[in-house]
Amino acid sequence: MPSNSMVARDLAINRSAPLAQIKAPDSLTKHIYLTFDDGPLNGTANCISICEEARVAASFFEIGLHQSRSKQGRHLYELIKSKESLFTISNHSFSHAYGKYRWFYQHPDSATLDFIKGKTVLAPTNNLVRFPGNNAWDTKDAKKASWLVKPLAHRMDSLGWDVIGWDMEWRFNKHGKPIQSPELIAALVDSLFEHNQTKTRNHLVILMHDHMFAASVDSIKLAKMIGLLKQRPHYQFEKITHYPGLKNALN
């Protein structure tokens, strides 16, 4: 079990919290949203199989370019779509800003067109978007945007899209490997819920990236983290389309 100082350190970095499998009374239930970014990539297949085996809901914020540029990308995309009772696909842009984030956000007109192209390619059944490399929120109830991304957030809002950020991130190192242990991630979830440090009370969004779990030694860590959270009787896993305060009804 991590020390208090380790938990405090990571809380300062991540500001996050998690989810539940066994339904409890509404006053006790804590809702966790597992979200995976940047797929389809190496690692996406492991994320799919681990969540499916554990029977936990998960959401994939995908990049249109990654879906459309290879046969494998399209296969993984179709695999997620075929399991819609458990998974959902949302728009993470077409290009991921090609890595030029400042330029991308300084040109909200072209950034909007990039998301529209992403929507055309990904054909999600929801109007949820996540900004590349930026933790922004714009729903009916949750608002958070830096000066750099605020113009684009307003544009997304005017088009009826919800911008979804995250409460905590399972970070990766320069080699793309998970930094924190599964035990520490579970402890962070517990602490964020306990201290009401999530964007919406009793609801916690975890950000992860598909590529983190490409190697079997790392995918085991994902399975262990999910297993630890499933042991908490009041944690319930949800698709991101169930997050409260969205402007659009689920579909």
Stockholm file with secondary structure:
# STOCKHOLM 1.0

chainA/1-251         MPSNSMVARDLAINRSAPLAQIKAPDSLTKHIYLTFDDGPLNGTANCISICEEARVAASFFEIGLHQSRSKQGRHLYELIKSKESLFTISNHSFSHAYGKYRWFYQHPDSATLDFIKGKTVLAPTNNLVRFPGNNAWDTKDAKKASWLVKPLAHRMDSLGWDVIGWDMEWRFNKHGKPIQSPELIAALVDSLFEHNQTKTRNHLVILMHDHMFAASVDSIKLAKMIGLLKQRPHYQFEKITHYPGLKNALN
#=GR chainA/1-251 SS CCCHHHHHHHHHHHCCCCCBBSCCCTTTCEEEEEEEESCSSTTHHHHHHHHHHHTCCEEEEECHHHHHSCHHHHHHHHHHHTTTTTEEEEECCSSGGGGCHHHHHHCHHHHHHHHHHHHHHHCCSSCEECCTTCCCEESSSCEECCTTTHHHHHHHHHTTCEECCCSEECCBCTTSCBCSCHHHHHHHHHHHHHTTCSSBTTEEEEEEEGGGGCSHHHHHHHHHHHHHHHTSTTEEECCGGGCTTCSSCCC
#=GC SS_cons         CCCHHHHHHHHHHHCCCCCBBSCCCTTTCEEEEEEEESCSSTTHHHHHHHHHHHTCCEEEEECHHHHHSCHHHHHHHHHHHTTTTTEEEEECCSSGGGGCHHHHHHCHHHHHHHHHHHHHHHCCSSCEECCTTCCCEESSSCEECCTTTHHHHHHHHHTTCEECCCSEECCBCTTSCBCSCHHHHHHHHHHHHHTTCSSBTTEEEEEEEGGGGCSHHHHHHHHHHHHHHHTSTTEEECCGGGCTTCSSCCC
//
